[in-house]
Structure formats: C-alpha cells, structure tokens
C-alpha cells in the first residue's frame, strides 16, 4: 500500500470537514452534476424491481447520468430458452434511462458465467460459431444506436490457469480457441458500429504479485487484440475494492493506466464498490475506511485523461450486496462518506 502524500491527506481531511458524514440525497449537487462538470459520466447498476421503489428511482434519476443493468442483460436472463430472446427487463431499464436523460450501458455479451443452462453443452457438442456471434448480433442489433458502451467480453483473463497468453480456460476458449475473442468483438461492431466496445475485467488495482500478473496479462491481451485489428475501444476497470486487506497501489495503477492510454484506448470504471466484510463493528469507521479506499482509487483513475466514466455497482445500501456496505447512499438514501469521496474525486 502506498502512503498518502501530505497534500492528499490534507485534501481528504478538508473534504471530509466540508461535507457532513451523511447528507440527504435531495441536497447539494448530485454526482451526475459533479461528473458532468469534468466532462465525465457518473452512473450505476440497477435492476427493474428497484424502479418500483419511487424514492429510490427518484434518487437514481438525480444522482446517475448513466445506467447499466445489474444482471438482467446477461445471457442467462435474455436467452433462458435457446433462440428465444427476452428483452423486457433491458428495455424497461432503457426506457427509464431515456426518460431521465441518462446514457445506457450494455453488460455483458460474452462471459463464462451467468449463461443459460443449455448453452455450455450446446457449444461443446455443436461447436457452432453462431452460438456466440449470432447471439451477440441479435442482442446488439436490438439495442443498436441506443447503447453508450457494451461490455463485449467479460473476465477472459485468468493467469492462474497457467496459459502463456494468460487467458481463462473457459468453455469458450476450449471450443473455439483464442479466436472467440475476435469473433465476439467483430460481431458486436457489425451489429452496432457506434457503440464503444469494452473489454471488462477485475483485479488490476492492488499491489500484490497476483495483481501484477493480472495487469501484465491484461496489457498483453489488449496489445494482441489491437495488433489483430480487433475493434476494441476501451478497457473496463471493474473497481471492486477492499477497505481492509489488499489495498489500491496508486503507483502501479497509475503506470498501468498510462500504458492502457498509450494504446489509444479509453477507460471506464464499470463496477466500483468497496467491501468491508468482517472488520470493525463500528459502522462509521467502516464507512470512513471504505470512502478513503474509493478516493485513493478514483484520484488515480480520474487523473488519467483516458477515463470517460465511473459507475458504481449499485447506488444504495437499500439494494446493495449483503455484507458489502460501501455504496454512495445508505439504506435511507442519505449520502455517505463514499458519496463525498466520489464527489471530491470528480472535483
């Protein structure tokens, strides 16, 4: 863990003094406004059941300038039965986004998880490329012209699988080889020429040896894809962090993002949250630790001009993942220290 500089420490302290630990969601300028002032986007993940909560929906429309489906645009929900696409939930989220002037992200077109029960067997037995490309083209065509950015490929890197190229030994790779990566991106570009096409992954923020290996593998992946003229526009940096334990290594993260920028790629923080599981019982202490972790991460990410958006994986503890408290709003939709940290980082 890199120590805070004196200047950064003073900045965090003055920011904390300037804004109360919790504030009402209808006071002060929203994260959406703070981001827009920097010509950036702030957004978050949500699901259709949450939109039935009027208070939450109001806070969502106020705070977020971009929306992404938490789970309802993953293949297991879209194509539960082979060949039968269900866009109801995704369309509902898109309608909400359009009604409130929000950009809309697509997550995700190709992943080794959250797939329908029939898919893996069908891929292995038939080896039909259309099981990948046909699905991507169908979904991306449905949302053509309406998507800001697509997570075309999610978490395709796993150095622990032992391959020289660092690729995850998923069923996609076992069936099609590394060419499935190119197939996925070309299918997405053909279906929606204007959407930003993103490779999305985790574990590039901390300073341990396994994080070093993941950063190196991700860079190798990006360089290889671009050398093959894969239509890849951006890296999605998930930003799942821990308030206690493995910490953000600002120096290594800064160098990594500089390398990504040098490739001509943009950067989006796609799934940011901070876990504080199993640590001090005092909630205020955990909130402060999580806010500090978020701020150290975002100070580096937002200092890089390749960054265009920051999304948190949820907005409020009311619907946050159990045991993970650090989202911008608490269960009563009040702004927490993490909200203050994100606002200050945008500022």
Beta strands, then each sheet from edge to edge (+ up, - down):
strand 1: 23-24
strand 2: 41-46
strand 3: 66-69
strand 4: 103-110
strand 5: 149-154
strand 6: 196-201
strand 7: 234-237
strand 8: 240-242
strand 9: 266-275
strand 10: 307-312
strand 11: 334-335
sheet 1: 1+ 11-
sheet 2: 8+ 9+ 7+ 6+ 5+ 4+ 3+ 2+ 10+
end
